[in-house]
Amino acid sequence: MFEEYQETLILDFFSKVPGVSPAVCHQVITELLSPCSVAKVEPVQFQGSLSYTCVVDTSASQRKIIQFRHEEFDTSSTDKAHSIYGDIVPPLRYLGHHHQLHIYSSPFRTGCPYVEFLQAAEGVPLAGHRIQTVTDMSFLFVGGLYFHGSQPTARDTRSAVLHLRPTTATLACEARCKVLLENTLTVIESNSNLVDALPTVLAHGDLTPFNYLVERTSGRITAVLDWDGATVQRVGYNLHFAEHLFGSMTLDGWEDYPEREAIEGKFCSTLCEHLSAQGIDGVSAFLFSMELSKALGILEYYVPRVANGAVDVWEKFLVAFLQRLSWENAQA
């Protein structure tokens, strides 16, 4: 099933560039990397929907990642992320426009996509493996805080809520989802001053298990990829992506992993350590403000997807994440 899905992604990618194929791309790689001879070109196992990516071995005993994309993108977000997080964010180099495609290279990083572990026949990784992953991941959500006076501009929270309301009001979703949406919008709006007072971060826009690599034996993160959609947001905005470390979506709905409490506890304690190290006082109160920012991030990520209606699972994600918010638990 997965192999068929990947083949479909590749076919769809090349259908938009008639006359171009994987073989043509492999030849372009050979030409671009000259005078080093290319010993091997191999497509990566997990292809994205917007790119075609290969691992390349050269005669200089170097390994590179070469990626072909339909659209050129600004590499400045990746450059900034690299400056904040170091080598865990591989730098990107633009190689030009060939055969209607934009081409980028980056250093090869060992490890495999985290999603590969989650889909393994033997089940999810052991708790110790996942604790290492969440420990490393925690810094990706709160690293490099920009404080007031030095931070890039962020949007007004109340305006963001007002922008969301017309869409949420017309969503064709279950009653439970409607209630959760209204509760969340009300709580965010009534506490918008707390969100607006938060420092900002460079927030990865799609920090799902497809976009980070881990060591097979330890669970240590070796690379975080695809920073193209990163934006400056108030800290906590993309924190909902951490939920993928604590559970997964199944045909029956969202299911927490058996060790969720321990894994999430380690994630939160490490998160607090990073915040304290950056000068945040009163971390407990700060975490509630971050949760408000997280709630806004959930809405802005999932509401448009539910409204689009292309995939039914988006509403399940929306409900699963909103119902875990502290104000919902307080009402239960």
URRATA-V86921 format. One record per backbone hydrogen bond with DSSP energy under -0.5 kcal/mol. CO is the residue of the C=O (numbers start at 1). NH is the residue of the N-H. E is the energy in kcal/mol with one decimal. If there is no record, write none. Layout:
co = <CO & CO>
nh = <NH & NH>
e = <E & E>
This chain:
co = <1 & 2 & 3 & 4 & 5 & 6 & 7 & 8 & 9 & 10 & 11 & 12 & 13 & 14 & 17 & 21 & 22 & 23 & 24 & 25 & 26 & 27 & 28 & 29 & 31 & 33 & 37 & 37 & 40 & 42 & 45 & 50 & 52 & 53 & 54 & 55 & 56 & 57 & 57 & 58 & 62 & 63 & 64 & 64 & 65 & 66 & 67 & 68 & 69 & 74 & 75 & 76 & 77 & 78 & 79 & 80 & 81 & 82 & 85 & 86 & 88 & 88 & 91 & 93 & 96 & 96 & 98 & 101 & 102 & 103 & 103 & 104 & 105 & 106 & 112 & 113 & 113 & 114 & 114 & 115 & 117 & 120 & 126 & 127 & 128 & 129 & 130 & 131 & 132 & 133 & 134 & 135 & 136 & 137 & 137 & 138 & 138 & 139 & 141 & 145 & 146 & 147 & 147 & 156 & 157 & 158 & 159 & 160 & 161 & 162 & 164 & 164 & 165 & 166 & 167 & 168 & 171 & 174 & 175 & 176 & 177 & 178 & 179 & 180 & 181 & 182 & 183 & 184 & 185 & 186 & 187 & 188 & 189 & 191 & 191 & 192 & 193 & 195 & 199 & 200 & 201 & 201 & 202 & 203 & 206 & 208 & 209 & 209 & 209 & 211 & 212 & 213 & 213 & 214 & 215 & 220 & 223 & 227 & 231 & 231 & 233 & 234 & 236 & 238 & 239 & 240 & 241 & 242 & 243 & 243 & 246 & 248 & 250 & 253 & 255 & 257 & 259 & 260 & 261 & 262 & 263 & 264 & 265 & 266 & 267 & 268 & 269 & 270 & 271 & 272 & 273 & 274 & 275 & 275 & 276 & 279 & 282 & 283 & 284 & 285 & 286 & 287 & 288 & 289 & 290 & 291 & 292 & 293 & 294 & 295 & 296 & 297 & 298 & 299 & 302 & 303 & 304 & 305 & 311 & 312 & 312 & 313 & 314 & 315 & 316 & 317 & 318 & 319 & 321 & 322 & 325 & 325 & 326 & 327 & 328>
nh = <5 & 6 & 7 & 8 & 9 & 10 & 11 & 12 & 13 & 14 & 15 & 16 & 16 & 17 & 20 & 25 & 26 & 27 & 28 & 29 & 30 & 31 & 32 & 33 & 34 & 36 & 39 & 59 & 57 & 55 & 47 & 70 & 68 & 44 & 66 & 42 & 64 & 39 & 40 & 61 & 58 & 108 & 56 & 66 & 106 & 54 & 104 & 52 & 102 & 77 & 79 & 80 & 81 & 82 & 83 & 84 & 85 & 86 & 88 & 89 & 90 & 224 & 107 & 105 & 98 & 103 & 101 & 98 & 69 & 95 & 96 & 67 & 93 & 65 & 214 & 116 & 117 & 117 & 118 & 119 & 120 & 123 & 130 & 131 & 132 & 133 & 134 & 135 & 136 & 137 & 138 & 139 & 139 & 140 & 141 & 141 & 142 & 143 & 236 & 147 & 200 & 150 & 151 & 160 & 161 & 162 & 163 & 164 & 165 & 166 & 167 & 168 & 169 & 170 & 170 & 171 & 173 & 178 & 179 & 180 & 181 & 182 & 183 & 184 & 185 & 186 & 187 & 188 & 189 & 190 & 191 & 191 & 192 & 194 & 195 & 196 & 197 & 198 & 235 & 146 & 203 & 233 & 204 & 231 & 208 & 211 & 114 & 115 & 212 & 225 & 114 & 222 & 223 & 112 & 219 & 215 & 213 & 230 & 203 & 233 & 201 & 237 & 239 & 241 & 242 & 243 & 244 & 245 & 246 & 247 & 257 & 255 & 253 & 250 & 248 & 260 & 263 & 264 & 265 & 266 & 267 & 268 & 269 & 270 & 271 & 272 & 273 & 274 & 275 & 276 & 277 & 278 & 278 & 280 & 279 & 281 & 286 & 287 & 288 & 289 & 290 & 291 & 292 & 293 & 294 & 295 & 296 & 297 & 298 & 299 & 300 & 301 & 302 & 303 & 306 & 307 & 308 & 309 & 314 & 315 & 316 & 317 & 318 & 319 & 320 & 321 & 322 & 323 & 324 & 325 & 328 & 329 & 330 & 331 & 332>
e = <-2.0 & -2.4 & -2.3 & -2.1 & -2.1 & -2.2 & -2.6 & -2.5 & -2.3 & -2.3 & -1.4 & -0.6 & -0.9 & -1.3 & -2.1 & -2.2 & -2.4 & -1.8 & -2.2 & -2.2 & -1.8 & -2.0 & -2.8 & -2.3 & -0.7 & -1.5 & -0.6 & -2.6 & -2.6 & -3.2 & -0.9 & -0.7 & -2.9 & -2.1 & -2.3 & -2.5 & -2.2 & -2.2 & -1.7 & -1.5 & -2.3 & -1.6 & -2.9 & -0.5 & -1.8 & -2.7 & -2.5 & -2.2 & -3.2 & -0.6 & -2.4 & -2.5 & -2.6 & -2.6 & -1.8 & -1.5 & -3.2 & -1.8 & -0.8 & -2.1 & -0.7 & -2.9 & -0.5 & -2.5 & -0.6 & -2.3 & -2.0 & -2.7 & -2.6 & -3.2 & -0.7 & -2.8 & -2.4 & -2.8 & -2.4 & -1.7 & -0.7 & -0.9 & -1.5 & -1.4 & -1.2 & -1.7 & -2.0 & -2.4 & -1.6 & -1.5 & -2.6 & -2.0 & -2.1 & -2.5 & -1.8 & -0.5 & -0.6 & -1.5 & -0.6 & -1.3 & -0.8 & -2.2 & -0.6 & -0.6 & -2.2 & -2.4 & -1.2 & -1.7 & -2.1 & -2.3 & -2.0 & -1.4 & -1.9 & -0.7 & -0.6 & -2.4 & -2.3 & -0.8 & -0.8 & -0.8 & -1.4 & -2.0 & -2.3 & -2.1 & -2.6 & -2.3 & -2.7 & -2.4 & -2.6 & -2.3 & -2.4 & -2.6 & -2.5 & -2.3 & -1.0 & -0.7 & -1.2 & -1.2 & -1.3 & -2.7 & -1.1 & -1.6 & -2.5 & -3.1 & -1.0 & -2.3 & -0.6 & -1.8 & -2.1 & -2.4 & -0.5 & -1.8 & -0.5 & -3.0 & -2.4 & -2.4 & -1.1 & -2.1 & -1.7 & -2.7 & -2.6 & -2.0 & -3.0 & -0.6 & -3.1 & -2.0 & -1.7 & -1.7 & -1.7 & -1.6 & -1.3 & -2.3 & -1.5 & -1.1 & -2.7 & -2.7 & -1.4 & -2.0 & -2.4 & -2.1 & -2.5 & -3.4 & -1.9 & -2.0 & -2.1 & -2.7 & -2.3 & -2.2 & -2.3 & -2.4 & -1.7 & -2.1 & -2.1 & -2.7 & -2.2 & -0.8 & -0.8 & -2.0 & -1.9 & -0.6 & -2.0 & -2.3 & -1.0 & -1.4 & -2.2 & -2.0 & -1.9 & -1.9 & -2.7 & -2.5 & -1.9 & -2.1 & -2.4 & -2.2 & -2.5 & -1.5 & -2.8 & -2.0 & -2.6 & -2.7 & -1.8 & -1.2 & -1.2 & -1.0 & -0.7 & -2.0 & -2.5 & -2.7 & -2.5 & -2.4 & -2.4 & -2.3 & -0.8 & -1.5 & -1.1 & -1.8 & -2.1 & -0.9 & -1.0>
